[in-house]
Amino acid sequence: MTSEPEQQLGVGTPDAFQRLWTPHRMAYIQGENKPSGPGADDGCPFCSIPAKSDEDGLIVRRGEHVYAVLNLYPYNGGHLMTVPYRHVADYTELNAVETAELAELTKQAMTALRAASGAHGFNIGMNQGTVAGAGIAAHLHQHVVPRWGGDT
């Protein structure tokens, strides 16, 4: 059942999972927790998360150059992101060590999600730039979204 505020926000009525319906993402879509500008000091959540405890920051793995964090506004259960500590916007700005660790943490995330949830597949990717759909374009992050047969 949909709550009244969600209907007022234009989320719509649930359709028995005929489509992926994520009303909990409305706060994010409307700008909650988004930085005020492109700089690391403009409230970038990906720069502030590493200073938190793993539990408070939803961090599932810390590497030397990259960390893995559960998405605060997931498309579905287990949706996480691999994020470099360094504030860079574009994949081409990563150095070789960061690129390798991003790939390794992504592989580890897939392995862990398969073991924990029995995921059948994954959507993995990054939206580079606002025009490409990046919600936080100033700090590179790669989505790892577990999928199951019949979940769409």
URZIVEN-V618713 format. One record per pair of residues at least 24 apart in sequence whose C-alpha atoms are under 10 Angstrom apart, sorted by the first residue. I is the first residue (numbers start at 1). J is the second residue. If there is no record, write none. Layout:
BEGIN
i;j
I;J
I;J
END
This chain:
BEGIN
i;j
17;150
17;151
17;152
18;150
18;151
18;152
19;151
19;152
20;75
20;76
20;151
20;152
21;75
21;76
21;152
22;73
22;74
22;75
22;76
23;73
23;75
24;72
24;73
24;74
24;75
25;72
25;73
25;74
25;75
26;73
27;73
28;72
28;73
28;135
29;73
29;135
31;135
33;72
33;136
34;135
34;136
35;135
35;136
35;137
35;138
37;136
37;137
37;138
38;87
38;88
38;89
38;136
38;137
38;138
38;139
39;87
39;88
39;89
39;138
39;139
40;86
40;87
40;88
40;138
40;139
41;87
44;87
44;136
44;138
44;139
45;136
45;139
46;83
46;84
46;85
46;86
46;87
46;136
46;138
46;139
46;140
46;141
47;83
47;84
47;85
47;86
47;87
47;139
48;85
49;85
50;85
60;109
61;105
61;108
61;109
62;105
63;98
63;101
63;102
63;104
63;105
64;97
64;98
64;101
65;97
65;98
65;99
65;100
65;101
65;102
66;97
66;98
66;99
66;100
66;101
66;102
66;103
66;104
66;105
66;141
67;101
67;102
67;105
67;106
67;141
68;102
68;105
68;106
68;108
68;109
68;141
68;142
68;143
68;144
69;109
69;141
69;143
69;144
70;143
70;144
71;143
71;144
71;145
74;143
74;145
75;145
75;146
76;145
76;146
76;147
76;151
77;113
77;117
77;145
77;146
77;147
78;109
78;110
78;112
78;113
78;114
78;116
78;117
78;119
78;144
78;145
78;146
78;147
79;109
79;113
79;122
79;123
79;124
79;143
79;144
79;145
79;146
79;147
80;106
80;109
80;110
80;113
80;124
80;141
80;142
80;143
80;144
80;145
80;146
81;105
81;106
81;109
81;124
81;125
81;126
81;140
81;141
81;142
81;143
81;144
81;145
82;106
82;109
82;126
82;140
82;141
82;142
82;143
82;144
83;139
83;140
83;141
83;142
83;143
84;139
84;140
84;141
84;142
85;139
85;140
85;141
86;139
86;140
87;138
87;139
87;140
88;137
88;138
88;139
88;140
88;141
89;128
89;129
89;136
89;137
89;138
89;139
89;140
89;141
90;126
90;127
90;128
90;129
90;137
90;138
90;139
90;140
90;141
91;126
91;127
91;128
91;139
91;140
91;141
91;142
93;140
94;140
102;141
102;142
103;142
106;142
106;143
106;144
107;144
109;144
109;145
109;146
110;144
110;145
110;146
113;144
113;145
113;146
113;147
114;146
114;147
117;146
117;147
117;148
118;146
118;147
118;148
119;145
119;146
119;147
119;148
119;149
120;146
120;147
120;148
120;149
121;145
121;146
121;147
121;148
121;149
122;146
122;147
122;148
123;147
END
